[in-house]
Structures are given as structure tokens and as C-alpha cells.
Amino acid sequence: MANYLPPLFTRLYLSLLTALFASIILTLYLSEQFLEQSDVVDFYDDSYQTFIEVTSDIQRTHLSAEQYINNSQGLHPQFDMTWKANWNADRDCSSCEFLSNIAGVSIYQLADEQLLAVYPLYQTNGSILIADRLPSSFLVDAPYRQQSSSLIELLRDDPAEFIPYLLLLVVIITIGTTLYFSVHRLQTQINQLVDTNKQFGKGNLHIRANQSYSEPVNELADSFNRMADAITETVKENQVFAQAVPHEMRTPLSRIQLATGLLRQRSQQNEALELLDDIDSYIDDIEKLTRQVLTFSKLNATSNQGDSQNKQLIKLDEYLQSRVKQLTTDNGIIVNLNLQPFQFECDPAYLRLMFDNLFKNALMYASTQVEVSTSFSHNRLIISVDDDGPGIDSQQFETIFLPFARLDRSRSQQTGGLGLGLAIAKAAARRIQGKLTVSRGHLGGANFSCQLFYHDHQQD
């Protein structure tokens, strides 16, 4: 399920936008409710003053409330006043919206957004209805009403109403900008740390993370650097050991060869000579093993700086033909070539190590034939080596590339080899940015394929 989710920072940006929009909507709603309630209170205060004046005049003139209100129309231009006997909201104002009740006075909103206050007149059964008088209620035509409701007119007539919205906009921009740059900075630092991690994984053991990052990324960077230091030290120790052992072994091997040579000159017995031949064979195996160990150690060295300097543009078909011709022996194995003309840029030493070990492995296990072919697919060059030998069990496709992993337990070169050829081939392929895989081939045996990336300009 996690694979269907967007990246972390995309979700974070979306969350920030959602929170900002939710804040805007909530703030507008609360502001509208507050302003509406404020308008109701202001209307009550103004209408209450008018009600006090009206009741005072009624007492002074000794007129009934109905007579006074009918005779005093126009005395209060801000409001429309009406006398209503036996007021009933459900019956007399069914389209009204009840807003509030303040000190026993009910406030309603009429259909045209006018406010209406119902003041019960004590010692009577009637009520005085006071409604605010809008421009639409007297001597104003429709075009003027439409113009006065526009944003420009509202801003000109009452600019104070827009101050909360302006402040809200400023706050949103400030908070949004601050959060964006903070999150963007965090994203940049994490991306840099990820890139450093990838380069370290590709073999650049000298690279380290920048520790000047902000918290908590600086703690991740420091942890990565300490881990990288420990790994680098271990790898260097292993490389020194792997390269020193073959060199140190050559001296005693040379002495053993000298001793067997002297014994061969002095001995005439067939059993002794056969034993010396076996010793020489073992010495050859050990020398070959030490060379392979040294080669494998160099291929897995930490520095890749010289790889790009040794690249050459190679005519791949001619190069592979020359390698096949040099490695083919008179063992009756038929070699078929299916090579397409192609120019490829790489280090020829690594290409030779990769192909030679694959081809010699195929010659070793083939029954009658070996096929070498090249193909292209989606900017990938594929070099394939097939044989018609017994093949490899699918469960061992990964283990055969491990050092000293042999399907044949023998150390004999004629059977199982020394166990480093395929490991060297894989390490060499990695040096030229290739990927080595094994599968069941169309000839019935093993198929080893090396996929190499190339640019379109490299192809003829």
C-alpha cells in the first residue's frame, strides 16, 4: 500500500496547503459569524435608542402606540417602524430568519438582508417593529443598488470591513512562505545526504556528508560519516591483506620450484618424478590462484578515479573475435559468433577480464558448442555467452558469482576451476557500469549475459 503513496515531501507540501486552506475557511467562517453578531449588536443598540425615544414621545403626547407610529413616519429616516398587535413570528414573518434574542428583544433577518427588531410594548398586546432602512427601500433605483453592492463601492464606503481579510492574507502569505522555505531546505539537505549515500554505495569511499546541516539532519550526517569511516577502514585493511598475501606467497613458491627442480635433476626414479610433477602442478594452481586473488582485490579497490582515464573507443565485434581466436583451444568445441558491428567506449582491460572469464567458463563446461552474440535493447548492449553443457540450477544463479563458489567441489582446473573466474567477471563488469546475469540458454546449457549502457552516438 505504501508504494501508492506520493513521496514524503510531496505529502508534506500537500498537508501544508490543506492546513492553510482549512485555516482560511475556518477563519473566514468565524470572521463572518463574528461580524454578523457584531452587526446584530450594533443594530440592537441603535434600534433600542429609537425605541426609547418613541416610548417617551408616546407618553408625552398621550397617543396610542399605533396612532403615534402612523403619524410619525419619516421622523426616523434610519429605520422603518411598524405597529403590530398580537405579534406572532410564525404567522407574521414566516420568511424571517431568527438571529438572536437580546434582553427580551428578538432580532430577525428579512429576505432582503434587512434586520428587524421586535420590541414588546408593556401593558399592551402589541409590539413595535423596527427595521433598518436600506437604500433599496426608498427612492433608489435598481442600477444604483447594483452598483453600490460592488466590491469597489463596498471598499470605498466601508474599508474597515476589509481589514480582517487583509490581515488574514498577510498572515497566510507569511506563514506559508516561512514553512515552504523551511521544508524546502530540509528536503534539499536530505536529498544531498541521499546522494552522498548513493555515491558511497557505488564505491566512492572517500566521500563524506556535510555536517553543517540543520537538526536533525546533522545527526544523520554525523552517524553516516562514522559508519563510513568504519567501513572504509575495514575495506582498506581487507584490501591490504588480500594484496599482501599473494605477494608474500610468491617467495616460498619460488623456493619450492627451485627445490623441485634440483630434486628432478638428481632423481631418476619414476615414482619420485611423478611426485615432483604433482608438486609442480600444485604450484601452478597456487600461482594461478594468487594471480586471481590479486586481480579480484584490485577490481574491488575503493578508487575508481582511473577508470574514466583509461576508456577507449573499441570496435566491439572485432575485439571479441580476436579474444575468441586467442582463447579457443583444440578441444573439439565449435564456437559460433553472432556479432553486430558496434563501437563501445570502455576500459579494454575490464572488458577483457569480463569476457575472457565468461568464455573460458563456457569452453570448460560445453559439450560440443559455444555461441557468442551481441544484441541491443533500449540503449543497452548485451554480450551473451551460451554453451550446451549441463547448465546451472536456478537456485545457484546468485551463488556462482561469489568468490570460491564452485558447482564442482574439485579444485582441478579441468573440472571445477579455482572458483574466482565468475567473481572476477562480475567485478570487471561492474567496473564498466555493466550488470552480469546467468540464466538457462537456448543451447540447453548456461547463458551468461552482460548488460552495458551506451549512448546513441556510440552505435555505427
Secondary structure, DSSP 8 states (H G I E B T S, - for coil): -GGGS--HHHHHHHHHHHHHHHHHHHHHHHHHHHHHHHHHHHHHHHHHHHHHHHHHHHHHHT--HHHHHHH-TTSSTTEEEEEEET--HHHH-TT-EEEEEETTEEEEE-TTS-EEEEEE-TTSSEEEEEEE--GGGSS--HHHHHHHTSHHHHHHH-GGGGHHHHHHHHHHHHHHHHHHHHHHHHHHHHHHHHHHHHHHHTT-TT----TT--TTHHHHHHHHHHHHHHHHHHHHHHHHHHHHHHHHHHHHHHHHHHHHHHHHHH---HHHHHHHHHHHHHHHHHHHHHHHHHHHHHHT-S--TTTTTT-EEEEHHHHHHHHHHHH--SSS-EEEEE----EEEE-HHHHHHHHHHHHHHHHHH-SSEEEEEEEE-SSEEEEEEEE-SS---GGGTTGGGSTT--SS----TTTT--S-HHHHHHHHHHHTTEEEEEEE-TTSSEEEEEEEE--GGG--
